[in-house]
Amino acid sequence: MKIGFIGLGLIGGSIAKAVRHFYPETEIIAFSRTRASVEQAVKEGVVNRIPDAVNEDFADCDYLFLCAPVACNAEYLRTLKPIIRPSCIITDVGSTKSDIHARIAELQMEANFIGGHPMAGSEKTGYAHARRILIENAYYVLTPGSQVPEDAVGRCRDFIASLKALPLVLDCRTHDYVTAGVSHLPHIIASSLVNLVRDSDTEDGVMRLIAAGGFKDITRIASSSPEMWEQICMANRENISSILNDYIRSLTRIRQQLDRAESGAVHRLFEASRDYRNSLPAKGSGPIERIYEIYCDMVDEAGGIATLATILASNQINLKNIGIVHSREFIEAVLRIEFYDELSMKQAADILRKYRYVIYER
């Protein structure tokens, strides 16, 4: 195969690394306005060659990934239309799909376009943070153009699956509505919450000082690129506005319940959200991973973590992550231990209790 990339940031770079890993003989060419990223990709052996521009070098690509900002991708399409061969599949990695599909329809390129959205990412940006496994076990939504042959859609789906992602074919309008709820709105909530704490803090900054586990977890994505999220929100503003209205109504209802001291209603809020959150699919069957974790009280002494890790390793239990919890705002534990599956989590809890560790499960 020959595969082209236009733009090579976090997502494009991660896909390119996955392609190079699973298809080592593939010819990969890449163009980016940030030349340093593609030069680094060449040094790493991910990219074979850097064209001087979006030109005839891309004419014989089997797949062509548009990984530049949304507004730039639309500009490149007009350049690509007269040079690509009929069998070429152009795809993108944008978080919104209706806008690019409208542009494709205007240019009469529906037969060559399958929109793409890898449901993976990071608050970090740029090729420097690209990882081969970024899209592994993550949903990768495909939105075919109206005239793309079925066999081409099947090949593209199989290709994405071969990179260890989970392809899901959706209509572009359905995609934009769904992602407004599970991706775009959470970014708005996280950013607005951070700004609320900033504006509501005491003069000596106590909120900022003690902001811990819960606040940091829910606002992590507020560190994402402002430029990227401005474009996403503008492109999907109608869907986001609609679901934001629903969210505002739910917040108003919760405020009223608090004002009226309706403890039962508040309890049902937390109970229903807990039950639904715990029902989310485990890793490998959904875009939001279920977390298998326990918390453990420990004496603050040298070698404590090493001793615990040795106990688990000697029982053939693999750890996914382990770290100190710096705040006891929810539980009385100081060490958080994360596992790859539920069985390992339960076995670890039983073993550590036998060694008289105090274990908390959530």
C-alpha positions in Angstrom: 0.0 0.0 0.0 0.8 3.6 -0.3 -0.7 5.9 2.3 -0.6 9.7 2.5 -1.0 11.9 5.6 -1.7 15.6 5.4 -1.0 16.9 8.8 0.9 14.8 11.3 0.0 15.7 14.9 -1.1 13.5 17.8 -3.8 11.6 15.9 -2.2 11.5 12.5 1.1 10.5 14.0 -0.4 7.8 16.1 -2.2 6.3 13.1 1.0 6.5 11.0 2.9 4.7 13.7 0.3 2.0 13.9 0.4 1.5 10.1 4.2 1.3 10.1 4.0 -1.3 12.9 1.4 -3.6 11.3 2.3 -2.9 7.7 6.1 -2.4 7.7 6.4 -2.5 3.9 3.8 0.3 3.3 5.1 3.5 1.7 4.0 6.4 3.9 4.3 10.0 2.7 3.4 13.0 4.8 3.0 16.7 4.4 2.6 19.2 7.3 2.8 22.9 7.7 4.8 22.0 10.8 7.7 20.5 9.0 9.6 19.6 12.2 7.0 16.9 12.9 7.3 15.1 9.6 11.1 15.4 9.8 11.0 13.7 13.1 8.7 11.0 11.7 11.3 10.4 8.9 14.1 10.1 11.5 12.0 7.5 13.4 11.4 5.5 10.2 7.6 6.1 10.4 7.5 8.2 7.2 9.4 7.4 4.0 9.2 10.8 2.3 8.1 14.4 2.7 6.5 16.0 -0.4 7.1 19.7 -0.9 3.3 20.4 -1.0 0.0 18.7 -1.5 0.6 17.7 -5.1 0.9 14.8 -7.5 3.0 12.9 -5.0 -0.4 12.0 -3.4 -2.0 10.9 -6.7 -1.4 7.1 -6.3 -2.2 6.7 -2.6 -4.6 3.9 -1.6 -5.6 5.8 1.6 -5.2 9.5 2.2 -5.6 10.7 5.8 -6.5 14.4 6.3 -5.2 15.1 9.8 -4.9 18.9 9.7 -7.3 21.3 11.4 -10.8 21.1 10.2 -10.7 24.4 8.2 -7.5 23.4 6.5 -8.8 20.0 5.5 -11.6 21.6 3.5 -9.0 23.6 1.6 -6.9 20.6 0.7 -9.9 18.8 -0.9 -10.1 21.1 -3.9 -6.4 20.5 -4.6 -6.8 16.7 -4.2 -9.9 16.3 -6.4 -8.2 16.4 -9.9 -5.1 14.3 -8.9 -6.4 11.3 -6.9 -7.1 8.1 -8.7 -10.7 6.7 -8.7 -9.9 3.9 -6.1 -8.3 6.2 -3.6 -10.1 6.5 -0.2 -9.8 9.9 1.4 -10.6 10.0 5.1 -10.2 12.5 7.9 -9.9 12.3 11.7 -12.0 15.3 12.7 -14.4 15.3 15.7 -17.3 16.6 13.6 -18.4 15.0 10.4 -21.4 16.9 8.9 -19.3 19.9 7.9 -16.7 17.9 6.0 -19.4 15.8 4.3 -21.1 19.0 3.1 -17.8 20.1 1.6 -17.3 16.7 0.0 -20.8 16.9 -1.5 -20.1 20.4 -2.9 -17.0 19.0 -4.7 -18.8 15.9 -5.8 -16.2 13.6 -4.1 -18.7 11.3 -2.3 -17.4 8.2 -4.1 -13.9 8.7 -2.6 -14.7 9.8 0.9 -15.1 7.9 4.2 -15.1 10.2 7.2 -13.2 9.0 10.2 -13.2 9.8 13.9 -10.9 7.9 16.2 -12.5 8.1 19.7 -9.1 8.5 21.3 -6.8 11.3 22.2 -5.0 13.1 25.0 -4.9 16.6 26.5 -1.4 16.7 24.9 -1.0 17.7 21.3 1.5 17.3 18.5 3.5 14.5 16.9 5.8 14.4 19.9 3.0 12.8 21.9 1.9 10.4 19.2 1.8 6.7 20.2 1.2 3.6 18.2 -1.3 2.2 20.7 -3.3 5.4 21.0 -6.2 4.0 18.9 -5.9 0.5 20.2 -9.2 -0.8 21.6 -10.9 2.6 20.9 -13.9 3.1 18.8 -13.1 4.4 15.4 -16.2 5.9 13.8 -16.5 5.7 10.0 -19.0 7.8 8.1 -19.0 6.8 4.4 -20.0 9.2 1.6 -23.2 8.5 -0.1 -21.6 7.0 -3.3 -18.8 5.0 -1.8 -19.0 1.3 -2.9 -19.9 -1.2 -0.2 -16.7 -3.2 -0.8 -14.6 -0.1 -0.3 -16.4 0.5 3.0 -15.7 -3.1 4.0 -12.0 -2.8 3.1 -11.6 0.4 5.1 -13.4 -1.1 8.1 -11.1 -4.1 7.9 -8.0 -1.9 7.6 -9.0 0.1 10.7 -9.6 -3.1 12.6 -6.2 -4.4 11.6 -4.7 -1.4 13.4 -6.4 -2.8 16.6 -9.1 -0.1 16.7 -12.8 -0.9 16.8 -14.5 0.4 13.6 -18.1 1.5 13.9 -20.0 2.7 10.8 -22.5 5.6 11.4 -24.3 8.3 9.5 -22.5 11.6 9.8 -25.5 13.4 11.4 -25.9 10.6 14.0 -22.2 10.8 14.8 -22.3 14.6 15.4 -25.3 14.3 17.8 -23.7 11.5 19.8 -20.3 13.1 20.1 -21.9 16.4 21.2 -23.1 14.5 24.3 -20.2 12.2 25.1 -17.2 14.3 23.9 -17.9 18.0 23.1 -20.2 18.8 26.1 -17.7 17.3 28.6 -15.0 19.6 27.3 -17.3 22.6 27.8 -18.2 21.5 31.3 -14.6 20.9 32.3 -13.4 24.2 31.0 -16.3 26.2 32.5 -15.8 24.4 35.9 -12.1 25.4 35.9 -13.0 29.0 35.2 -15.7 29.0 37.9 -13.2 27.8 40.5 -10.7 30.4 39.3 -13.3 33.2 39.6 -14.8 31.9 42.9 -11.5 31.3 44.7 -10.6 33.0 47.9 -8.1 35.9 47.9 -5.4 33.6 49.1 -6.2 30.9 46.6 -7.4 28.1 48.9 -9.5 26.4 46.2 -6.5 26.2 43.9 -4.3 24.9 46.8 -6.6 22.0 47.8 -8.0 21.1 44.4 -7.4 17.3 44.4 -8.6 14.0 43.0 -12.2 14.6 42.0 -11.5 18.1 40.6 -8.4 17.1 38.7 -10.1 14.0 37.2 -13.1 15.8 35.9 -11.1 18.8 34.6 -8.1 17.0 33.0 -9.5 17.6 29.5 -9.6 21.4 30.1 -5.9 21.3 29.2 -6.7 20.5 25.6 -5.9 22.8 22.7 -8.2 25.9 22.7 -7.8 26.4 19.0 -8.9 22.8 18.2 -11.9 22.9 20.6 -13.0 26.3 19.3 -13.2 24.8 15.8 -15.0 21.7 17.0 -17.6 23.8 18.9 -18.3 26.1 16.0 -18.6 23.1 13.6 -21.1 21.3 15.8 -22.7 24.2 17.5 -26.3 23.2 16.9 -26.0 19.8 18.4 -23.9 21.1 21.3 -26.4 23.9 22.0 -29.3 21.4 22.0 -27.7 19.0 24.5 -26.3 21.9 26.5 -29.9 23.1 27.0 -30.8 19.7 28.3 -27.9 19.8 30.7 -28.7 23.3 32.0 -32.3 22.1 32.7 -30.9 19.2 34.7 -28.7 21.5 36.7 -31.6 23.8 37.4 -33.6 20.8 38.6 -30.8 19.7 40.9 -30.4 23.2 42.3 -34.2 23.3 43.1 -33.9 20.0 44.9 -31.1 21.3 47.0 -33.0 24.5 47.8 -35.9 22.4 48.9 -33.7 20.0 50.9 -35.0 17.0 48.9 -32.5 14.5 50.2 -34.2 11.6 48.4 -33.9 13.2 45.0 -30.2 14.1 45.6 -29.6 10.5 46.7 -31.3 9.2 43.5 -29.1 11.5 41.4 -25.9 9.9 42.8 -27.3 6.4 42.8 -28.5 6.5 39.2 -25.3 8.1 37.9 -23.2 5.5 39.8 -25.2 2.6 38.4 -25.0 3.9 34.8 -21.3 4.8 35.1 -20.5 1.3 36.5 -22.4 -0.3 33.6 -20.1 1.3 31.0 -18.3 -1.3 28.9 -14.9 -2.5 30.0 -11.8 -1.8 27.8 -12.1 -3.3 24.4 -15.8 -3.0 24.1 -16.4 0.7 24.4 -14.8 4.1 24.2 -14.9 4.7 27.9 -12.9 2.3 29.9 -14.2 0.7 33.1 -11.5 1.2 35.8 -10.5 -1.7 38.0 -9.0 -0.2 41.1 -8.6 -0.5 44.9 -7.2 1.8 47.5 -4.9 0.8 50.3 -3.9 2.4 53.6 -0.2 2.4 54.1 2.3 3.6 56.6 4.5 6.3 55.1 7.9 4.5 55.1 10.6 3.7 52.7 10.0 0.5 50.6 6.3 0.3 51.4 5.2 0.4 47.8 7.9 -1.9 46.7 6.9 -4.5 49.3 3.2 -4.4 48.2 4.2 -4.6 44.5 6.4 -7.6 45.3 3.6 -9.4 47.1 1.3 -9.0 44.0 4.0 -9.9 41.5 4.8 -13.1 43.4 1.1 -14.1 43.0 1.3 -13.4 39.2 -0.9 -10.4 39.4 -0.1 -7.6 36.9 -0.5 -4.0 37.8 -1.7 -1.4 35.3 -0.9 1.6 37.4 0.0 2.4 41.0 0.3 5.8 42.7 0.0 7.8 45.8 -3.3 9.6 46.4 -2.3 13.0 47.8 -5.8 13.9 49.2 -8.1 11.9 51.4 -11.2 13.8 50.3 -13.3 10.7 49.5 -11.7 7.8 51.3 -9.0 7.1 53.9 -6.6 5.5 51.5 -3.3 6.8 50.3 -2.3 4.3 47.6 -4.4 3.7 44.4 -3.7 0.5 42.6 -5.2 -0.1 39.1 -5.5 -3.5 37.3 -6.3 -4.7 33.8 -9.4 -6.8 34.7 -11.9 -7.4 37.5 -10.5 -10.8 38.4 -7.0 -9.5 39.1 -8.5 -6.7 41.2 -10.5 -9.1 43.4 -7.6 -11.5 43.8 -5.3 -8.6 44.7 -7.7 -7.3 47.3 -8.0 -10.8 48.9 -4.3 -11.4 49.0 -3.5 -8.0 50.5 -6.1 -8.4 53.2 -4.3 -11.6 54.1 -1.2 -9.5 54.7 -3.3 -7.2 56.9 -3.5 -4.3 54.5 -6.6 -2.2 54.8 -8.3 -2.3 51.4 -11.1 -0.1 50.0 -13.0 -1.0 46.9 -15.2 1.5 45.0 
